[in-house]
Amino acid sequence: MDCLLQGITSTACFIDDLIITGKDDSSHLNSLEQVLEKLSQSGLRCKLEKCQFMQTSVSYLGHRIDADGLHPIKDKVEAIVSAPAPKDASQLRSFLGMVNYYGKFLPNLSQVLAPLHLLLREQHRWNWGAAQNAAFEKCKALLSSAPVLAHFDPSEDLLLECDASPYGLGAVISHRIDGAVRPVAFSSRTLHDAEKNYSQLEKEAIAVVFAVKKFNAYLFGRPFLLASDHKPLLGLLAENKAVPALASGRIQRWALLLSGYNYRMVHRAGASLLCADALSRLPLPDKPATVPKLAELVMLMDHLDDGPVTAAQIRGLTRRDPTLARALHFTQIGWPERVSDDLLPYSKRAAELGAQDGCLLWGARVVVPVGARAALLQVLHQGHAGASRMKTLARGYFWWPGLDSEIENLAKACSDCQELQNAPAPSPMLSWPWPDRPWSRVHIDYAGPVTGKMLLVVVDAHSKWLDVHVVTSATSAVTIQKLRSSFATHGLPDVLVSDNGPNLVSEELSDFLRRNDIQHVRVAPYHPASNGLAERAVQTLKRSLEKQREGSLEDKVARFLLSYRVTPHATTGVAPCELLMERRLCTLLDRARPDLGARVQRKQSQQKEHHDCKARFWTFETDDAVLARDFGANRGRWKPARVVGAAGPASYLCGFDGDDRVVRRHVDHVRGGPEQPRPTGAGVTDGATDAKAAPEPEAAMPAVDEPPNLAAPGDPEIDGSLRRSSRVRRPPERLSYG
């Protein structure tokens, strides 16, 4: 109803009791139209005989409401208005104490009470006359007037006072406003004949139960202070006290009822509870015909006291259960065509239901009434079995509508089962994004201790390059020192990922990363898979170190790093060194691969030896007359020339006779002239010539077909000769590698 009527102004609802107000007729009729339209749309109807329209005053929730405000209803203070006149001095003192307790709210109280105080004097005989009766009635009228009863306010503190006398019960609910206690409602009743035989402890306890039930609308769901003048009750019914196992079943039932309220119980001296004490000693003359008993609670407590649930208990509870009693009756005489909603689960199984010894059966399973269900569920769960196992076990013994859901809720509500529950299925894997460049995001973690030392592992997420630093202590200062070393080699990363170790989340390390503009990402605690790249590297490193038996820890780490860095990674398919450094590192495996450069040099040496076995190296001096090949118009014929100078270790500058050209010729293209004939034998010189055989050089310089332009720039003749000689193909007589 609250959800249905929300948003409609000047309207309030308590369960099915609606009140609609308005500051004038127009606003009132507008709100009324909205409420009726909402009810019509939802399929709800109002009974006309129970409705009142356009009223200037209405009774609602125990109050009379009108334009002037809130007024008490006569029934609310009936316990005071209908109280009988005192019969002796003791009853009179109780009445006067009640009046004096609220004296601060009553005007001219001393004058009104003067005739009553005369009866309390020792020398005065008890004589209840007209003056005393008039004062008594006037006091009751003052107590029941509007200034005494405060408006109930859920935001104010609640005080419930209760007391019991040998023949009556009294209770009052009050507000504590600005340090003063303001009563909200009074109540009292006479004890039943059987209740008068209760012990005083039980009488005080039933006063508490009576008060809580009477003011349930005020108390349920709200914290309140419960005051009693019987101190032993604090050991039985206090909010933080367990009920003793030897307590009577009656006390245990009352304690179970009070457990549904949020209260704090305190002890107050009898003089402080004058109002409740007076109401209990001046009770209303009416009394209940019987003492109310809740059969379900009685049977539940009998089960707690006597042991397991038996067929006799289920038979008795079935008779008291309204729904099961009708289902059993219809099973025995036949089911009607239409039944109420609470009987639908049973009517659907009408063909399978049976009766035996006053118990309803569904097949071989007993249909359990409400009062025994909780006890059977506890027996079912005494071994802390799971929901599936409990369902399987229960299906062989008993049933009731909604049994499976109650079993599931029982398993979920068991704190012991939940604390030791297995972990749920893992969440889908979320991979870190692959950085687009090396050393953009690095993951770090510590491995060890290994032989008394720790290993700081640093992994590049792009190339999978691995740095391992051997340290004696894994402190924040050492971590910063080793990270600074890696950063000096590879540069500063953008992101650094680590777990939540104390040395990795310290303020010192955070300050170092902040000063270098590095984002620090901490993975979820106790979830190493979030930093899986570093964790996997640590695992690989540890396995490698365990397999190596020789060398120090540093030697083992170095051998592992070299092998790891040159091996293609399973994720990228490329060696980490190639992605990070764009080159392969040289290892012992490279020694077994043939060297092309050495092969070429060896082949060149063999060719040189074969060429030089018959060769002779000749030298010429300046102005020596020689014959040089002319690769111009003479097509490589020998032509007389004269040596101008040396142009290199194995070439000379020669000028042809009768020609101004100066050309560069290799020593193979120059021979002694007519004046210095070249010897015919290898290594033989003619003493008549100036040409001399020179020692063979270690390596001959390669010659060019034409010398550079040695003449003045722009000389057309020399430039033309150079251009012409460059177009002449080298004669194929002999190849030179000099």
HELIX and SHEET records of a PDB file:
HELIX    1   1 ASP A    2  LEU A    5  1                                   4    
HELIX    2   2 ASP A   25  GLN A   41  1                                  17    
HELIX    3   3 LEU A   48  LYS A   50  5                                   3    
HELIX    4   4 LYS A   74  VAL A   77  5                                   4    
HELIX    5   5 GLU A   78  VAL A   81  1                                   4    
HELIX    6   6 ALA A   89  TYR A  101  1                                  13    
HELIX    7   7 GLY A  103  PHE A  105  5                                   3    
HELIX    8   8 LEU A  109  LEU A  118  1                                  10    
HELIX    9   9 ALA A  130  LEU A  143  1                                  14    
HELIX   10  10 GLU A  195  ASN A  197  5                                   3    
HELIX   11  11 GLN A  200  LYS A  214  1                                  15    
HELIX   12  12 ASN A  216  LEU A  219  1                                   4    
HELIX   13  13 LYS A  231  LEU A  233  5                                   3    
HELIX   14  14 LEU A  234  LEU A  237  1                                   4    
HELIX   15  15 GLY A  249  LEU A  258  1                                  10    
HELIX   16  16 GLY A  270  LEU A  273  5                                   4    
HELIX   17  17 LEU A  274  ARG A  281  1                                   8    
HELIX   18  18 ALA A  295  ASP A  306  1                                  12    
HELIX   19  19 ALA A  311  ARG A  320  1                                  10    
HELIX   20  20 PRO A  322  ILE A  333  1                                  12    
HELIX   21  21 ASP A  341  LEU A  343  5                                   3    
HELIX   22  22 LEU A  344  SER A  347  1                                   4    
HELIX   23  23 ALA A  350  GLU A  352  5                                   3    
HELIX   24  24 VAL A  370  LEU A  380  1                                  11    
HELIX   25  25 ALA A  387  ALA A  394  1                                   8    
HELIX   26  26 LEU A  403  ALA A  413  1                                  11    
HELIX   27  27 SER A  415  GLU A  419  1                                   5    
HELIX   28  28 SER A  476  HIS A  490  1                                  15    
HELIX   29  29 GLU A  507  ARG A  515  1                                   9    
HELIX   30  30 PRO A  528  ASN A  531  5                                   4    
HELIX   31  31 GLY A  532  LYS A  547  1                                  16    
HELIX   32  32 LEU A  553  VAL A  566  1                                  14    
HELIX   33  33 PRO A  576  MET A  581  1                                   6    
HELIX   34  34 LEU A  588  ALA A  592  5                                   5    
HELIX   35  35 LEU A  596  ASP A  612  1                                  17    
HELIX   36  36 VAL A  667  HIS A  669  5                                   3    
HELIX   37  37 PRO A  716  SER A  726  1                                  11    
SHEET    1   A 2 THR A  11  PHE A  14  0                                        
SHEET    2   A 2 ASP A  17  ILE A  20 -1                                        
SHEET    1   B 3 SER A  57  TYR A  60  0                                        
SHEET    2   B 3 HIS A  63  ASP A  66 -1                                        
SHEET    3   B 3 GLY A  69  PRO A  72 -1                                        
SHEET    1   C 5 ALA A 180  THR A 190  0                                        
SHEET    2   C 5 GLY A 168  ILE A 177 -1                                        
SHEET    3   C 5 ASP A 157  ALA A 164 -1                                        
SHEET    4   C 5 PHE A 224  SER A 228  1                                        
SHEET    5   C 5 TYR A 263  HIS A 267  1                                        
SHEET    1   D 4 LEU A 353  GLN A 356  0                                        
SHEET    2   D 4 CYS A 359  TRP A 362 -1                                        
SHEET    3   D 4 ARG A 365  VAL A 367 -1                                        
SHEET    4   D 4 PHE A 398  TRP A 399  1                                        
SHEET    1   E 5 LEU A 466  VAL A 471  0                                        
SHEET    2   E 5 LYS A 453  ASP A 460 -1                                        
SHEET    3   E 5 ARG A 441  VAL A 450 -1                                        
SHEET    4   E 5 VAL A 495  SER A 498  1                                        
SHEET    5   E 5 GLN A 519  ARG A 522  1                                        
SHEET    1   F 2 PHE A 617  THR A 619  0                                        
SHEET    2   F 2 LYS A 692  ALA A 694 -1                                        
SHEET    1   G 5 VAL A 662  HIS A 666  0                                        
SHEET    2   G 5 SER A 651  PHE A 656 -1                                        
SHEET    3   G 5 ARG A 637  GLY A 648 -1                                        
SHEET    4   G 5 ALA A 625  ASP A 630 -1                                        
SHEET    5   G 5 VAL A 670  GLY A 672 -1                                        
END                                                                             
